[in-house]
Amino acid sequence: MKIAIIGAGNGGQAMAGHFGYLGHEVRLYSRNLEKLKKIIYNKGVLLKEKLNGLGRVDVVTDEMAVAVQGAELIMVTTVANAHATIAYQLAPLLEEGQTIVLNPGRTFGALEFRTIIEQYSSKKVYIAETQSLLYACRAEGNGEVRIIGVKDKLPVAAYPSKDTDVVLENLTQLSNSFIKATNIFETSLENIGCIFHPAIVLFNAATIERGDSFYFYSDMTPSIASFIEAIDKERLAIGEKLNVKLLSVFDWISFSYKEVTGDTLYERMMNNPAYYKIMAPNFLNSRLLTEDIPTGVLPLIEIAQLLDIKTPLLTSVYNVTAELLKTDFRKTGRTLKNLGLDNIDIIDLINCV
């Protein structure tokens, strides 16, 4: 296939290398070509560990039009709080029948994306989101990516859900890990990153701000793991009210990584090879807060309010982060109002999805 990858961070480079290694025509887009000189020079991405070899990248460009022209599949791998900007840029460039997948959508990414696209384009396109990124990976110098783990099962849903089968026809040519989710309630409410990341950062805020290094997951403690499960109960309550069967964080780890076992969430996190030696950020203003709060925690709180569900712990995580970073995430974050859903009732929202 002809595949455009929008975003050249850890995930974008891993995906470009992987799909190029499989023999697909890959075009990688980034706003900053300076950091991709090694990819341009090597004509590919060097993959290490779980995947090994040089994955060919046919085109590296800072022009989105060049990347997406004629592409059957457009994989967006930017941070979720850039999705709206990418949608505005993509809208006038789209061609009939193209498939766009957000990797991942976080919470209601596909909904936000389609809402914007339909304002500026009349083309029939397919828009979907994955529940998470396919890889646990870290870039080791530009053009080299260490693939620590590849998820065994990764749910995908289109918005609207009737388009999911079409999207999967493309994705299953790339990996058997992609599986069908019921709809975007499943993929959006299983935004596990927003349950894990902010809590771990907040409980280690002083350590991070001092610049002291530690392993983000491997230095987890039982108490923090227990707190994460308490937050997760609020997410599960939202799913139950919407009649969406969600995996708990405890079950999700073994679902996504089949080799992981343990009697507690703490044990499963310690036993997950994909979590080994992943360093914590060395500054507070990282995507683990600036992405996961406005595109994960905030929309969960918003949908809970629509359902009349109390979320004291999620709300506390939001309020503490907003104060810590002196940021009003509601201005541009995924509130119901910003998503154009402030005047919708829950029955209409379910029907739309």
Buried (B, 14 or more C-beta within 10 A) or exposed (E): BBBBBBBBBBBBBBBBBBBBBBEBBBBBBBEEBEBBEBBBEBEBBBBBBBBEBBBBBBBBBBEBEBBBEEBBBBBBBBBBBBBBEBBEBBBEBBBEEBBBBBBBBBBBBBBBBBBBBBEBBEBEBBBBBBBBBBBBBBBEEBBBBBBBBBBBBBBBBBBBBEBBEEBBEBBBBBBEBBBBBBBBBBBBBBBBBBBBBBBBBBBBBEBBEEEEEEEBBBBBEEEBBEBBBEBBEBBBBBBEBBEBEBBBBBEBBBBBBEEBEBEEBBBBBBBBBBBBEBEBBEEBEBBBBBBBBBBBBBBBBBBBBBEEBEBEBBBEBBEEBBEBBEBEBBEEBBBBEBBEBEEBEEEEBBEBB
